[in-house]
Amino acid sequence: MKSGLEAGCVALVIDSVNPENVGKSVTLLSWFEAGEFFNAPDGTLGQMPSNTGGWLCVGDIVCVGKMYVSLRDFRNYGWCIFPSIYLMPLKGDDVRYYDDRNKERCNA
């Protein structure tokens, strides 16, 4: 389940295998289904585990673990895969016209 998350959106990391990622914001690049292959932003080829899907995300994050395809230990900076339950979408109001609304209220 993707929980209202969409590619291109920003989300807050609310849980992580790597505690230093909690509280950081990430940009969602793409959703990958269980077993699907992906190309990471650094050119690394990966494969999702056969039992779960996840979001490929970029940001000021660290990903530590084993790459499923090669089973090598790795430590990646700047990208990681997160399941939907570890992410909370950051959806704000459209503030492009905020100043115009303030001017209208001030001049009323």
Backbone as JSON Lines, residues from 0, in Angstrom:
{"i":0,"aa":"M","n":[0.84,-1.18,0.0],"ca":[0.0,0.0,0.0],"c":[0.88,1.24,0.0]}
{"i":1,"aa":"K","n":[0.54,2.22,-0.82],"ca":[1.38,3.4,-0.98],"c":[0.94,4.56,-0.08]}
{"i":2,"aa":"S","n":[-0.19,4.5,0.56],"ca":[-0.62,5.46,1.58],"c":[-0.63,6.91,1.12]}
{"i":3,"aa":"G","n":[-1.11,7.18,-0.08],"ca":[-1.2,8.56,-0.55],"c":[0.13,9.15,-0.99]}
{"i":4,"aa":"L","n":[1.17,8.36,-1.04],"ca":[2.47,8.84,-1.48],"c":[2.54,8.79,-3.0]}
{"i":5,"aa":"E","n":[3.24,9.76,-3.59],"ca":[3.36,9.82,-5.05],"c":[4.78,10.17,-5.44]}
{"i":6,"aa":"A","n":[5.23,9.65,-6.56],"ca":[6.56,9.98,-7.07],"c":[6.67,11.49,-7.26]}
{"i":7,"aa":"G","n":[7.8,12.05,-6.87],"ca":[8.04,13.48,-6.97],"c":[7.68,14.25,-5.73]}
{"i":8,"aa":"C","n":[6.95,13.64,-4.82],"ca":[6.54,14.31,-3.59],"c":[7.63,14.2,-2.52]}
{"i":9,"aa":"V","n":[7.49,15.04,-1.51],"ca":[8.39,15.03,-0.37],"c":[7.69,14.32,0.78]}
{"i":10,"aa":"A","n":[8.45,13.51,1.51],"ca":[7.89,12.78,2.65],"c":[8.86,12.86,3.82]}
{"i":11,"aa":"L","n":[8.33,12.67,5.01],"ca":[9.11,12.64,6.23],"c":[9.35,11.19,6.6]}
{"i":12,"aa":"V","n":[10.59,10.85,6.93],"ca":[10.92,9.5,7.38],"c":[10.5,9.39,8.85]}
{"i":13,"aa":"I","n":[9.53,8.52,9.15],"ca":[9.02,8.38,10.52],"c":[9.52,7.12,11.2]}
{"i":14,"aa":"D","n":[10.14,6.23,10.45],"ca":[10.73,5.01,11.01],"c":[11.8,4.55,10.03]}
{"i":15,"aa":"S","n":[12.81,3.89,10.54],"ca":[13.89,3.43,9.67],"c":[14.73,2.39,10.38]}
{"i":16,"aa":"V","n":[15.29,1.47,9.62],"ca":[16.25,0.53,10.16],"c":[17.47,1.3,10.67]}
{"i":17,"aa":"N","n":[17.78,2.41,10.01],"ca":[18.88,3.29,10.39],"c":[18.31,4.49,11.13]}
{"i":18,"aa":"P","n":[18.4,4.53,12.46],"ca":[17.76,5.59,13.25],"c":[18.14,7.01,12.84]}
{"i":19,"aa":"E","n":[19.33,7.2,12.27],"ca":[19.74,8.55,11.89],"c":[18.89,9.12,10.75]}
{"i":20,"aa":"N","n":[18.1,8.29,10.07],"ca":[17.23,8.77,9.0],"c":[15.91,9.33,9.51]}
{"i":21,"aa":"V","n":[15.49,8.95,10.71],"ca":[14.2,9.38,11.25],"c":[14.19,10.9,11.42]}
{"i":22,"aa":"G","n":[13.13,11.52,10.92],"ca":[12.97,12.96,11.01],"c":[13.5,13.71,9.8]}
{"i":23,"aa":"K","n":[14.1,13.02,8.87],"ca":[14.62,13.67,7.67],"c":[13.58,13.63,6.56]}
{"i":24,"aa":"S","n":[13.66,14.61,5.67],"ca":[12.76,14.63,4.52],"c":[13.46,14.0,3.32]}
{"i":25,"aa":"V","n":[12.67,13.34,2.5],"ca":[13.17,12.68,1.3],"c":[12.25,13.0,0.13]}
{"i":26,"aa":"T","n":[12.78,12.91,-1.06],"ca":[11.98,13.03,-2.27],"c":[11.76,11.63,-2.83]}
{"i":27,"aa":"L","n":[10.51,11.31,-3.12],"ca":[10.17,9.98,-3.63],"c":[10.41,9.95,-5.13]}
{"i":28,"aa":"L","n":[11.24,9.01,-5.57],"ca":[11.53,8.9,-7.0],"c":[10.6,7.93,-7.7]}
{"i":29,"aa":"S","n":[10.46,6.73,-7.14],"ca":[9.65,5.71,-7.81],"c":[9.3,4.6,-6.85]}
{"i":30,"aa":"W","n":[8.14,3.98,-7.07],"ca":[7.7,2.82,-6.31],"c":[8.13,1.56,-7.06]}
{"i":31,"aa":"F","n":[8.68,0.59,-6.33],"ca":[9.06,-0.68,-6.92],"c":[8.35,-1.81,-6.21]}
{"i":32,"aa":"E","n":[7.8,-2.73,-6.99],"ca":[7.09,-3.88,-6.46],"c":[8.08,-4.93,-5.97]}
{"i":33,"aa":"A","n":[7.59,-5.87,-5.18],"ca":[8.42,-6.98,-4.68],"c":[9.08,-7.7,-5.84]}
{"i":34,"aa":"G","n":[10.38,-7.95,-5.73],"ca":[11.13,-8.67,-6.74],"c":[11.57,-7.85,-7.94]}
{"i":35,"aa":"E","n":[11.11,-6.62,-8.03],"ca":[11.43,-5.78,-9.19],"c":[12.86,-5.25,-9.11]}
{"i":36,"aa":"F","n":[13.53,-5.16,-10.27],"ca":[14.87,-4.59,-10.35],"c":[14.77,-3.07,-10.43]}
{"i":37,"aa":"F","n":[15.8,-2.38,-9.93],"ca":[15.84,-0.93,-10.01],"c":[17.28,-0.46,-10.19]}
{"i":38,"aa":"N","n":[17.41,0.73,-10.76],"ca":[18.7,1.41,-10.86],"c":[18.69,2.54,-9.85]}
{"i":39,"aa":"A","n":[19.62,2.5,-8.91],"ca":[19.72,3.54,-7.89],"c":[20.34,4.8,-8.49]}
{"i":40,"aa":"P","n":[20.16,5.94,-7.84],"ca":[20.72,7.2,-8.36],"c":[22.24,7.16,-8.56]}
{"i":41,"aa":"D","n":[22.95,6.32,-7.81],"ca":[24.41,6.24,-7.97],"c":[24.82,5.2,-9.01]}
{"i":42,"aa":"G","n":[23.85,4.63,-9.73],"ca":[24.13,3.65,-10.77],"c":[24.12,2.21,-10.3]}
{"i":43,"aa":"T","n":[23.94,1.99,-9.01],"ca":[23.88,0.65,-8.46],"c":[22.64,-0.08,-8.95]}
{"i":44,"aa":"L","n":[22.79,-1.33,-9.36],"ca":[21.64,-2.15,-9.73],"c":[21.18,-2.89,-8.49]}
{"i":45,"aa":"G","n":[19.89,-2.85,-8.23],"ca":[19.34,-3.54,-7.07],"c":[18.09,-4.3,-7.42]}
{"i":46,"aa":"Q","n":[17.63,-5.1,-6.49],"ca":[16.38,-5.83,-6.65],"c":[15.65,-5.8,-5.32]}
{"i":47,"aa":"M","n":[14.37,-5.51,-5.39],"ca":[13.54,-5.51,-4.19],"c":[13.45,-6.94,-3.66]}
{"i":48,"aa":"P","n":[13.34,-7.09,-2.33],"ca":[13.12,-8.43,-1.77],"c":[11.83,-9.02,-2.35]}
{"i":49,"aa":"S","n":[11.72,-10.32,-2.34],"ca":[10.57,-10.98,-2.94],"c":[9.28,-10.81,-2.13]}
{"i":50,"aa":"N","n":[9.39,-10.3,-0.91],"ca":[8.2,-10.21,-0.06],"c":[7.7,-8.79,0.17]}
{"i":51,"aa":"T","n":[8.35,-7.77,-0.39],"ca":[7.9,-6.41,-0.11],"c":[8.3,-5.44,-1.22]}
{"i":52,"aa":"G","n":[7.5,-4.4,-1.39],"ca":[7.83,-3.31,-2.29],"c":[8.34,-2.13,-1.49]}
{"i":53,"aa":"G","n":[8.73,-1.07,-2.17],"ca":[9.21,0.1,-1.46],"c":[9.46,1.28,-2.38]}
{"i":54,"aa":"W","n":[9.67,2.44,-1.76],"ca":[9.93,3.68,-2.47],"c":[11.43,3.91,-2.56]}
{"i":55,"aa":"L","n":[11.91,4.2,-3.75],"ca":[13.28,4.67,-3.94],"c":[13.26,6.16,-3.64]}
{"i":56,"aa":"C","n":[14.06,6.57,-2.65],"ca":[14.04,7.95,-2.16],"c":[15.43,8.55,-2.2]}
{"i":57,"aa":"V","n":[15.49,9.87,-2.36],"ca":[16.76,10.59,-2.26],"c":[16.63,11.68,-1.22]}
{"i":58,"aa":"G","n":[17.75,12.03,-0.62],"ca":[17.79,13.07,0.4],"c":[19.05,12.91,1.22]}
{"i":59,"aa":"D","n":[19.1,13.61,2.34],"ca":[20.25,13.54,3.24],"c":[20.09,12.32,4.13]}
{"i":60,"aa":"I","n":[20.18,11.14,3.53],"ca":[19.91,9.88,4.23],"c":[21.05,8.89,4.0]}
{"i":61,"aa":"V","n":[21.08,7.88,4.85],"ca":[22.09,6.82,4.77],"c":[21.35,5.5,4.72]}
{"i":62,"aa":"C","n":[21.8,4.62,3.85],"ca":[21.2,3.29,3.74],"c":[22.29,2.25,3.98]}
{"i":63,"aa":"V","n":[22.09,1.41,4.97],"ca":[23.06,0.38,5.31],"c":[22.36,-0.96,5.25]}
{"i":64,"aa":"G","n":[23.01,-1.96,4.69],"ca":[22.41,-3.29,4.64],"c":[23.12,-4.18,3.67]}
{"i":65,"aa":"K","n":[22.37,-5.08,3.07],"ca":[22.91,-5.98,2.05],"c":[22.14,-5.75,0.77]}
{"i":66,"aa":"M","n":[22.87,-5.56,-0.31],"ca":[22.23,-5.42,-1.61],"c":[21.71,-6.79,-2.01]}
{"i":67,"aa":"Y","n":[20.42,-6.87,-2.29],"ca":[19.76,-8.15,-2.52],"c":[20.4,-8.94,-3.66]}
{"i":68,"aa":"V","n":[20.78,-8.26,-4.73],"ca":[21.31,-8.96,-5.9],"c":[22.68,-9.57,-5.6]}
{"i":69,"aa":"S","n":[23.59,-8.77,-5.02],"ca":[24.96,-9.25,-4.83],"c":[25.21,-9.79,-3.43]}
{"i":70,"aa":"L","n":[24.31,-9.48,-2.5],"ca":[24.46,-9.85,-1.09],"c":[25.73,-9.29,-0.47]}
{"i":71,"aa":"R","n":[26.27,-8.22,-1.06],"ca":[27.42,-7.53,-0.46],"c":[26.91,-6.55,0.58]}
{"i":72,"aa":"D","n":[27.72,-6.32,1.61],"ca":[27.4,-5.24,2.54],"c":[27.59,-3.92,1.8]}
{"i":73,"aa":"F","n":[26.76,-2.95,2.13],"ca":[26.93,-1.65,1.49],"c":[26.51,-0.54,2.45]}
{"i":74,"aa":"R","n":[26.98,0.64,2.18],"ca":[26.57,1.85,2.89],"c":[26.45,2.93,1.82]}
{"i":75,"aa":"N","n":[25.22,3.35,1.57],"ca":[24.96,4.34,0.54],"c":[24.56,5.66,1.18]}
{"i":76,"aa":"Y","n":[25.01,6.73,0.6],"ca":[24.66,8.06,1.06],"c":[23.81,8.74,0.0]}
{"i":77,"aa":"G","n":[22.71,9.32,0.42],"ca":[21.89,10.1,-0.49],"c":[20.69,9.39,-1.07]}
{"i":78,"aa":"W","n":[20.61,8.07,-0.93],"ca":[19.42,7.36,-1.41],"c":[19.16,6.12,-0.56]}
{"i":79,"aa":"C","n":[17.92,5.68,-0.56],"ca":[17.53,4.48,0.19],"c":[16.17,4.02,-0.3]}
{"i":80,"aa":"I","n":[15.81,2.81,0.05],"ca":[14.47,2.27,-0.21],"c":[13.72,2.22,1.11]}
{"i":81,"aa":"F","n":[12.5,2.77,1.13],"ca":[11.68,2.73,2.34],"c":[10.32,2.12,2.02]}
{"i":82,"aa":"P","n":[9.79,1.28,2.9],"ca":[8.39,0.85,2.74],"c":[7.48,2.04,3.05]}
{"i":83,"aa":"S","n":[6.29,2.01,2.54],"ca":[5.33,3.11,2.74],"c":[5.09,3.43,4.2]}
{"i":84,"aa":"I","n":[5.07,2.4,5.05],"ca":[4.75,2.64,6.46],"c":[5.84,3.42,7.17]}
{"i":85,"aa":"Y","n":[7.01,3.57,6.57],"ca":[8.1,4.36,7.16],"c":[8.06,5.82,6.72]}
{"i":86,"aa":"L","n":[7.11,6.18,5.87],"ca":[7.06,7.52,5.29],"c":[5.73,8.21,5.56]}
{"i":87,"aa":"M","n":[5.79,9.52,5.8],"ca":[4.59,10.33,5.96],"c":[4.66,11.45,4.92]}
{"i":88,"aa":"P","n":[3.65,11.54,4.04],"ca":[3.69,12.6,3.02],"c":[3.66,13.98,3.67]}
{"i":89,"aa":"L","n":[4.44,14.89,3.12],"ca":[4.42,16.28,3.57],"c":[3.65,17.07,2.54]}
{"i":90,"aa":"K","n":[2.4,17.33,2.85],"ca":[1.54,18.07,1.93],"c":[1.18,19.38,2.6]}
{"i":91,"aa":"G","n":[1.59,20.46,1.99],"ca":[1.29,21.77,2.54],"c":[0.28,22.5,1.69]}
{"i":92,"aa":"D","n":[-0.18,23.63,2.21],"ca":[-1.06,24.49,1.42],"c":[-0.27,25.1,0.29]}
{"i":93,"aa":"D","n":[-0.97,25.45,-0.76],"ca":[-0.34,26.14,-1.88],"c":[-0.08,27.58,-1.43]}
{"i":94,"aa":"V","n":[1.18,27.92,-1.22],"ca":[1.51,29.24,-0.68],"c":[2.0,30.2,-1.77]}
{"i":95,"aa":"R","n":[1.82,29.85,-3.03],"ca":[2.29,30.73,-4.11],"c":[1.62,32.09,-4.05]}
{"i":96,"aa":"Y","n":[0.38,32.14,-3.59],"ca":[-0.35,33.39,-3.58],"c":[-0.55,33.9,-2.16]}
{"i":97,"aa":"Y","n":[0.23,33.41,-1.22],"ca":[0.08,33.78,0.19],"c":[0.21,35.29,0.38]}
{"i":98,"aa":"D","n":[1.23,35.89,-0.22],"ca":[1.44,37.33,-0.06],"c":[0.26,38.12,-0.61]}
{"i":99,"aa":"D","n":[-0.3,37.71,-1.74],"ca":[-1.45,38.39,-2.31],"c":[-2.64,38.32,-1.37]}
{"i":100,"aa":"R","n":[-2.86,37.2,-0.71],"ca":[-3.98,37.07,0.23],"c":[-3.77,37.99,1.42]}
{"i":101,"aa":"N","n":[-2.53,38.09,1.9],"ca":[-2.24,38.98,3.02],"c":[-2.51,40.42,2.65]}
{"i":102,"aa":"K","n":[-2.12,40.83,1.44],"ca":[-2.34,42.2,1.0],"c":[-3.83,42.5,0.96]}
{"i":103,"aa":"E","n":[-4.62,41.55,0.46],"ca":[-6.06,41.77,0.39],"c":[-6.63,41.95,1.78]}
{"i":104,"aa":"R","n":[-6.2,41.13,2.74],"ca":[-6.72,41.25,4.09],"c":[-6.28,42.57,4.73]}
{"i":105,"aa":"C","n":[-5.05,42.98,4.47],"ca":[-4.54,44.22,5.07],"c":[-5.23,45.44,4.48]}
{"i":106,"aa":"N","n":[-5.61,45.37,3.23],"ca":[-6.22,46.52,2.56],"c":[-7.74,46.52,2.68]}
{"i":107,"aa":"A","n":[-8.31,45.57,3.35],"ca":[-9.77,45.46,3.43],"c":[-10.35,46.5,4.35]}
